[in-house]
Amino acid sequence: MLTISAWELLIRAALLLAVWYAVSALAAWWRLRHIPGPILARFSYFWHACYVIGGHGGPVYTDLHNRYTGGGPFVCIAPNTVVTDNPDILRQIAAARTRYGRDNWYKGA
C-alpha cells in the first residue's frame, strides 16, 4: 500500500498551489497584454494593494496615465483590473445598456 507522509503531502499541495497561481497569472496577463502598466501589476495584486493601503491610489493612477500615455486610455493596475481617465469611456462603461461587463463587487453593491 502506498503511504504519503505529512511533509510529502504538504510539499505536493504547495507545488499544486504554485502551479495554479502561475497558470492563473499567465491567463490574466494574456488577456490584457496589450494594455500598458507596471510589470508587477500584471501578475500580482501586491503592487496595487501597497498603494491602496497606503492611501496613494489617486495620485499613482494619475502618474501611471502620464507615464503610459502611448498605450491608449487604459492602464493595467492589477490582474484583470484596468483604470481610465477618459470621461467619454467612463460614460460608456456606466451606461445602462453597455457592452462592458461588470464585476461581482459592482452587482453586489
N, C-alpha and C positions, 0 to 999 in steps of 0.2 A: 504494500500500500504506500502511496506517495504522501509524504508529510512535508508541510512547509512551516518553517519556524516563523515566529512573530517578526523577526528582523527582515526575513525574505519577503514576507507579506507587506511590510511597511515600505521596503525598497521598491517592490513592484507597484504599489499604489502611488508612490511619489513619482515613479517613472511614467506611469499612465497619466497622472495629472500634468506632468511636464509636456508630454506629447499632445494631450488635449489642448493645453494653453497655446502651444506652438501652432497647431493647426487652426485654432480659432483666431489667433492674432494674424496669421497669414491670410485667412479668408477676409478679415476686416480690412487689412491693408490692400488686398487685391481689388476690392470693390471701390475704394477711394484713392487708388494710387495716382490718379490724375489731378487730385486736389492737393495743393501745396500745404505745407505745415511743418512743424518741428518733427524730427525723425522719431524721437521717443514718444511723441504724441500719437504716432501712427500705430504703435504696438502696445501701449500701456496707458492706463488711466492715471498712473502715478504723476506724470507731468501736469496734467490738468488739476488733479487733487491738490498738489502743492500750492498752486496759485489760488485756487478757490478757498482752501482752508486759511491761507494767509490773507484773504480779503483783497487780492490784487487782480481779480478776474477782468474787470472792465479795462483798466489801462493796458493789461497784457494783450487783450483782444485787439485793441486799437493799434498797439505796436506790431502785432502779427499782420494785420491788414496793411500797414505801411511797409513792412518788410517783404511780404509775399504778394505784391500787387500784380505781378505779371501772370499769376495763375487764375485770374478771374475774381469774381466777387466772393468766393468761398475760401475758408481756411479750415484745415483739419485740426481739431484740438484734442481729440481722443478717438479711440477706435469707434467707428460708426457715428461720430459726432462732428458736425461742422458748424461754423458760425459765419454770418454775413453781416456787412454793414450797409447793404444796399436797401433803401426803403421800398423800392419797387418790388424786389424779390420778397421782402418781408410781407408785403401786401398780398402777393400771390400765394405764399405759404399759408397765411392766416385766412384766406378766403373760404367761404362756405363749401364750394364745390371745387376744391383744389385737387390737383393730380399728385400732390405731395402727401406722403403718408405721415401719420402722427404716431409717436411712440406711446407705450403703455402709460407712462407717467402723465402724459397730457390727457389721455382718456380718463384716468382716474381722478383728475383734479376737478 
